[in-house]
Amino acid sequence: MGPVQLADTRRDVVLRLLEMLREAHGRKADLVVFPELALTTFFPRYWMSQEEAQARYFETGMPGPDTQPLFDEACKLGIGFYLGYAELTPGGQPYNASILVDKTGGIVGKYRKIHLPGHDDHKLDAPFQHLEKKYFNVGDKTFGVWDTLGARIGMCLCNDRRWPETWRVMALQSAEVVVLGYNTPSLNIHWPEPVHLRMHHHLVTLQASAYQNCVWAAAAAKCGSENGHHMIGGSVIVAPTGEIVAQASTEGDEVIMVNADLSLGDTFRKHVFDFARHRRPEHYALIVDRIGPGEPLR
Amino acid sequence: MGPVQLADTRRDVVLRLLEMLREAHGRKADLVVFPELALTTFFPRYWMSQEEAQARYFETGMPGPDTQPLFDEACKLGIGFYLGYAELTPGGQPYNASILVDKTGGIVGKYRKIHLPGHDDHKLDAPFQHLEKKYFNVGDKTFGVWDTLGARIGMCLCNDRRWPETWRVMALQSAEVVVLGYNTPSLNIHWPEPVHLRMHHHLVTLQASAYQNCVWAAAAAKCGSENGHHMIGGSVIVAPTGEIVAQASTEGDEVIMVNADLSLGDTFRKHVFDFARHRRPEHYALIVDRIGPGEPLR
């Protein structure tokens, strides 16, 4: 998905999502994966008050008046979708969230982002901010997997994909497909990281994680330049072999599609990654016992 | 390292290891990584009794008479090494083990393989066996990290590298370098997996794991054809950027070398992978609570 500018309305954005939904349906897709925070610009790059952020960028209901057409069209066409957006709960709790919608337009699952990157302070020397830790709470539930659309589908968001724990918790719930949206700035505000590495990390992490967890992975970028702030593209669909089987070639709105053979994952689950035979949780305790790194055990 | 044939003696093999040790020293290396089960052929491909395997292929002491020259030369040159071998303890317990030896020729760390691949039954229809589960016990200690040779160095072996838990447990002990040896058959005995995928899985997993854990990784193959059984090569050194910075280009004895800047890992540890700020172990419980995959949590 191409950029969303500050001046774009949610109505403008939903029209673009509808266009892609229809194209995907024309290509016989069952499920469309839209990006993280798909309805607005990637606003965590701007410093503002919580109140201003929530008033301008958060959804208080889903579907809401502007997003209802997406649900209606999905139901009419008989196609499911994943959508990322900023959620403000009735109790006033803010989350970076995603939903999974089935072919009847019903929400079957919700996920609230766990690995929030960035910071919560105003970095005056940075070219822009990355304020996810300011605007969002950490997700209140672990990673989930839902039986829908003929598959077991897990959800995560953006930075979650870099953490192997994310994938493993879904694989241990028998996920066959993992879907995620992301917004990844091309510039690293902390050090002059070469831009090509940002894409490399995105791709190599998805490929290894799909392989190690025997899942199909579909990752959808919002990308290109939002009011002068460029984000990497590289939306991909990765097979359980770790191979990229479809990749976006533009930084605009673009539909990529595969007909995923779910049994390809079974081949790996039965042999090299037969978890029940090969995993050794008795030696993994440190993964839950420590948060940050510590001294060697001996 | 090229193949070891059934007819080769340990003395023959140690002469080859000494040659590579000297070449590495000439290139100013501090540490040399030798393969898994480096002293013999990859014997888990053959069905035999435990007694026969132990008599032919296991070391009852380290150093032993045949390996002593390696320790002596390392001490004389002032160079450390990692070596994989089949260990039979004084109590008669068999392990697929590795040791880390410092510049004085002293053993500073030992690791016993945790993720044993393959099977323990005789697969009569298979072109060869993969009997690690027959000949070895599962390692009795978790992954370790040792402060030696100017770095914090973790060890694992072969199939361990495919499991993200392996790397994480070492990163949580502040590993800066991970070293490992492997023997990976080119043929998958369970299904007709394309050979190029075997190499792809090896490389993509190392690259993602080095990046996700902010470590330098050095992986040494024993490769080429052992009595008609071909194994993939692809020995590599991977930077914490996830980039391959050195790769073997032959299937014979070959030394590859890098001068690793350990501070490159710090850059990632301080920002995107600042574990203390970003990890959420409260959502990782399933990783230790389940062995195999189960039902979705909700």
Interface residues (C-beta under 8 A of the other chain):
Chain A: I114 H115 L116 P117 V138 G139 K141 T142 F143 G144 V145 W146 D147 R152 N159 R162 W163 P164 E165 W167 R168 V169 A171 L172 Q173 S174 N188 H190 W191 L197 H200 H201 V204 T205 Q207 A208 S209 Y211 Q212 T241 G242 E243 T267 R269 K270 H271 V272 F273 D274 F275 A276 R277 H278 R279 R280 P281 H283 Y284 A285 L286 I287 V288 D289 R290 I291 G292 P293 G294 E295 P296 L297 R298
Chain B: I114 H115 L116 P117 V138 G139 K141 T142 F143 G144 V145 W146 D147 R152 N159 R162 W163 P164 E165 W167 R168 V169 A171 L172 Q173 S174 N188 H190 W191 L197 H200 H201 V204 T205 Q207 A208 S209 Y211 Q212 T241 G242 E243 T267 R269 K270 H271 V272 F273 D274 F275 A276 R277 H278 R279 R280 P281 H283 Y284 A285 L286 I287 V288 D289 R290 I291 G292 P293 G294 E295 P296 L297 R298
